[in-house]
């Protein structure tokens, strides 16, 4: 199984076409849940949210695209690292 690790200062492609630059991975102070803090750019009206800084649970950031909801999407994961 492929291990995907989110590190600060890496770029990731969202399945809808935007680019996310990871700022850091933060831990919730009470629950311990990890969140990816990232800056989304290049939206140009392609998604519902605007360019800006966001926090998303790490598990969700690394999750697979819901191909039932988005059958036309060829990208496997919600975010894939740009190397």
N, C-alpha and C positions, 0 to 999 in steps of 0.2 A: 504494500500500500504506500502510495506517495505521501510524504510528509511535507506539508506546506507551512512555512514559518513566516510570520509577519514581522518585519524589522523596520525601525525608523529609517527615514530617508530613502524608502523604496517607492517605486511607481507601480500602480496596479490599474488594469483596465476593467471598468464595470461592463457588464454584459450589454448595457444599452449604449455604450460608446464613450462615456466620459472617462476622464483620467483622475485617479485618486493618488495623491502624494501622502504617504503615511508620515505623520508627525511623531507619534509614539504609540505604544500600547500601555494603557492605564488600567489600574485595578480599582474597582469600587471599594470604598473604604469600609463599608459594612458587610457586604455580601461576598467580596472577593472576586466577583465576576470581572473578567477581563474585557476591555473595550478597545477598539482601534480608533484612534483620533486621527482624522485625515482631512486634507483639503481637496475638495472636488473642483476641478476646472474643466473647461472645454465642453460645457453643457450645450450651449447654443440652442436651447429649446428642445433638446432631445429627451429630457426626462422631466418628471414633475417637480423635482427640487432644483433650486438655484445653486450656482457655484457658491462655495463657502466652506466653513469648517464644520465637520460632523463627528459624532461619536456613534459607533455601531458595535454591538456585542461581537466579540471575536468569533464565536461560533457562527453567527449569521454572516459575518464578513467572508468567512471561508466556506460557506455552504454552497451546495450545488444550486443551479438555476432550477426553478420550478418549470420543467418542460411541458407540463400539462397546461399551465397558465400562459407560458410563452413558447409555443411549439415551434416557432420560426427561428428561435435563438440556437446558434450552433456552439456557442461557448459553453463549456461544461459547468464552470463555477461562476458564482455571482461576481467575484473579483478574481482576476488572474494577474500574476506579477508580470510586468513588462521587463524583459531581460535584454 
